[in-house]
Amino acid sequence: MATSSETKTVHSPLVTYASMLSLLTFCPPFVILLWYTMVHADGSITRTGNYLKQHGLQGFIQIWPKPTATAWKIIFCYGAFEAALQLFLPGKRVQGPISPTGHCPVYKANGMAAYFLTLFTYLSLWWFGIFNPTVVYDHLGEIFSALIFGSFIFCIFLYIKGQLAPSSTDSGSCGNIIIDFYWGMELYPRIGKDFDIKVFTNCRFGMMSWSVLAVTYCIKQYEQNGRVADSMLVNTILMLVYVTKFFWWEAGYWNTMDIAHDRAGFYICWGCLVWVPSVYTSPGMYLVNHPINLGTQLAVCTLLAGILCIYINYDCDRQRQEFRQTNGKCSIWRKAPSKIVASYTTTSGETKTSLLLTSGWWGLSRHFHYVPEILAAFFWTVPALFNHFLPYFYVVFLTILLIDRAKRDDDRCRSKYGKYWKLYCEKVPYKILPGVY
């Protein structure tokens, strides 16, 4: 079972209380205000602010849509379809990283097949007139409202499950109910032997909804205007390229902090189930009613710049994954990789070693892969131009999120590797942006 010290490496109780309170208090209404501003207020924060100033709390209650039967049906059908694909599509057996307690999770890598089948099915339903994706857009506020409440209930289920029926030894309480609910009780919660809950919430519901909604916004603009503006095309293509990259590399994602270190609690699961579909897709949501014409030259340059950033982000992860899989016996930028052999002690007292890569992209900074990720988000947002700030909220949020994640990862590694991490930081002194930070 996990100890309370494990929780302390994430954030202090004071920060946890503050972040949970802000998440519970501000994030749900922000999702609704974001949707309302993008769809009904022309993307103008000032316009929404004036409305709230004039009508007060009652006005906010009036714009918060109630979850409808249509919204619940859409969520249920989508969730059930993705769960079925996760369970029944064939895939290669992949082992995740060994946890501090010695547990090694096993996954079925069928994300790419699920991704293409999802988009093919969605577009086919539209093409043959069986289901019009504009229905999703027209009920978007109700869907977000349903997700806000439904995901909260789901997180309560995760807390109870972690207390009564944990799936592995990588679980337990820190002794504080608020922290347990917020950060989670289990590292690898599953229903039965094969249905991994975090793979579902993070990958198959959250990330998959990103691509589905990107296509939805594009179709809505087409049906509304009879054409798709080049700004929307650039936004949609870049988002789809990014999500395609994610599912191509999904097995690598299972080795990241989200899966291998962050437990399944309110922080990560509510975020993936609500925040990803609403905030991450918001630039496209804005463009639906703003068919901006960029012109061929600007559109092509923006598209190519975004694709380059996504490729560099992918290549960073590919380098590290290949380095780990070959135990350092590979080529990085046509050279033998530079590395540090670091030993650490597991919770059971066993001594093990890890290799820390200090060349290639990973020699530039300890989290250089965040730089192209932030730039890619900027390039799929910039087709919205600069009439309003709100489309850029995701870029700002992502930057803050990744800076915090870099800090948490550094703190965890410092605690795990001790003097070897100090040596690593001396060799790779910059955290994210080479020469700056």
Disulfide bonds with the S-S distance in Angstrom:
none
